[in-house]
Amino acid sequence: MLQIKPILAALKHHKAGTVLIALQIALTLAIVCNALFIIRQRTEHLSRPTGLVETDLLAVNNRWVGADGKATESLTETDLAALRQKAGVVDATMINSYPLRGGGWSLGADTKPSVKDDVRRAPAQTTLYFTDEHALATMGLKLVGGRNFRPEEVRWVDPRDFETNVPVIVSQALASKLYPDGNALGKPVYLSSTKPATIVGIVERLQVPWTGNWATNFAENSVLLPFLLEGSFGNYLVRTRPGELARMTKAVPTLLFETNRMRVIPEERGVRTFAEVREQAYRSDRGMAILMGVVCAVLLAITAAGIVGLTSFWVGQRRKQIGVRRALGATRHDILSYFLTENLLIGAGGVIVGAALAIGMNLWLVSHFEMERLSLLYVAAGVIALLLLGQGAVLAPAMKASRVPPVEATRSV
Amino acid sequence: MFAYYFQLGLRSLRRNPLLTALMVMAIGFGVAASMITYSVFRATSSNPIPQKSDELFAVQIANWKPEDLEQGEPPSAMSYTDAMAFMRAHKAKRQTALYPVSPSVIPADGNRLPITANSYAWYGDAFAMFDIPFLYGGAWSQAQDDAHASVAVIGRELNDKLFNGANSVGKTINLDGHDYRITGVTDAWDPQPLFFDPVNTGGFGDPIALFIPFTRAIDLQMPTAGNNNCNADPGNGWDAWLRSECIWVGYWVELPTRADADTYRRWLTGYAAEQQRAGRFKWAPNVALRDVTDWLDFNKVVPPESKISLMVSLGFLLICLVNTIGLLLAKFMRRAPEIGVRRALGASRREVYMQFLIEAATVGLAGGALGLVLTGLGMLSVGWVFDEQIARLATLDVSLVALTVVVAVAATVLAAFYPTWRAAQVQPAWQLKSN
């Protein structure tokens, strides 16, 4: 470390190379920090549980043809009866949407009736799942309080025409949001302006259909209503016996077409195992993370390669000086630490500029895209990583330098 | 001389294989990353109807109170009430209200299963407005719109499926149990982004297979297959929904000149003011008229993934270039003695410039070749990051191949300027003496 002054003096003689390495370190730090941060943001919710038992679960998207409204009631009931009787099926239900599906029904839930033209916001946004008493068993939801729907509570309704003063099951997240004191059971929840629903059950966890950032603040606020919706669209969820999923993926649509041909099950996303639902819901998040990961890895490799390349060149250029120093009594270790220190100094300059760039770049991203502020931990980790990378990259050329024999001093001139 | 320098360049690639390989890889990776992300960006930000994009306008009007609007902008869709008022007023050269519907097509052949078709309900004007080409027949008439006629226009693919590609004009098609008479078959029409309805499609999707009159769809109470947003309970039933302030209708007008647009905008403001006087709107007129490009912008059709990854890739390319400057500097300066000799033998600085820039271009060319291979590989995996609908638009076409090579060579030559300048500064006498 005593060599800092002479190193600085020596660096003045090859300013261009020094500046280039420092610049490269700075830019790499800026990009890697932000890319890693994007990865974290994107992957954070990849592992978020839906609250469902996702194994052995099948989602079928069904559309009636030539039947609408009331006519779809008996058609759907025939389907559900056929599905539930099918060997290999544990239970089945109809539901308007399900976690990770992407589309659904959301509204503000309140503990008090809302007054006309009142602009106050409801305390909690929630999703509405319209389904029946088979939902808990089919989806594998865990009831932590209260009870399931009773068969006599489940009714068919026109989606544009129903009253919400019914028993409902809510997720724990919504229950605690509405009633922080923990006594949500039996309490009212207003899903329309005047008629309250009553909370009769609480499930441990149930995610909303959306995975986007905009749904983050109500990701687990859900309400199950004992309504089956009339109309030509519907989703069936089917729980199969363990090991029967693959067979049922083929058997279920066949069964449905045998029951009634006048329907469409889309070729794309018509029949999906829940594993596929999850994969498709998070595809772009996972892809973005992989892309950023590859970019980071290649970037670090290129920066390291650049440092190796330039340092090797300097070592070659300075063989004679090194020889002279060795002849004057410098040990191999002295030479090695000279180059390591030199790189550390350049790296330090680079990371100082880089940290500023990283933060600036993040501020720009925050103002243009839905991104969070960069945590300084990432910058700190990036700084350490790049300094270590520099030391690692310079090691080989520095070792080579330390092996320059003193006799080099006598060569030419 | 060029050929000779090019040969020298090729030879020097082999002289420092490690340095050269590093440079070629840096340029290759940098260029490939930029090209892959650029191809996606290009696909998502392209103008789907360039010949008319400044004559077509999406109409917006705030029928919701300011607190319910996002950033004070009028919503991207409108209520049935306003859309019908605009259609009746008939203030533009052409106009249409539109919304996506999803009827099932029931094949005449009883053995075939029904299919769903990507469908829209709109007015006959839309075909001419959006420059939709016809294979057979044509659009339905305004009289048919007014008569709520049971007519339809189908796309080429659906025509192939149902009629084996024959001219089906005059034949009927059964949708959800109702017969429609076909007035025309559209030829391939697949604008991307789907500018006329980015609200419900996100901007990308399969071509539209079927069109029916808006008036007929409303008669049959076909619900929207897209978004329906209400800021208040619409009440029960279909008619209540139509009368409500729920927003779900898209609205387009064709205004050929700037003056037409200004006139329309004034009329629109006047309409909003009238609604305010009538007590329906309790706020000042808030309207917008956006042409195709503005509309796509407003609806943020270019996905943030595309912009961020393009940005990161350009940063990546920049780093690769900084890296290349350093490595070229090392490579060139190592040959200071050779330059000294050449200079002493009478080569001018200009000659040195030529030689080294051409040598750099050779490195760039090699980097471009690697970049091309990597871009090709990358194209195969675009589907990992972007939705399939977008991924299929990113293709390695001739222009992208050319661009890849040009960017690689140009970037490398640019990066070579400083190292070359340093090389040209080598003093002949000094080098001769020291060796």
Interface residues (C-beta under 8 A of the other chain):
Chain A: A16 G17 L20 I21 L23 Q24 L27 T28 A30 I31 N34 A35 I38 R63 V65 G66 D68 V119 D158 R160 D161 S192 S193 G231 S232 F257 R261 M262 R263 V264 P266 R283 S284 R286 G287 M288 I290 L291 M292 V295 V298 L299 I302 T303 A305 G306 V308 G309 L310 S312 F313 G316 Q317 L365 H368 F369 E370 S412 V413
Chain B: L18 L19 L22 M25 A26 F29 A33 K65 E67 S102 S104 I106 L113 P114 I115 T116 D176 G177 P223 D233 P234 N236 G237 W238 W241 P304 E305 K307 I308 S309 V312 S313 G315 F316 L318 I319 C320 V322 N323 I325 G326 L327 L329 A330 M333 R334 G383 W384 V385 F386 D387 Y418 R422 S434 N435
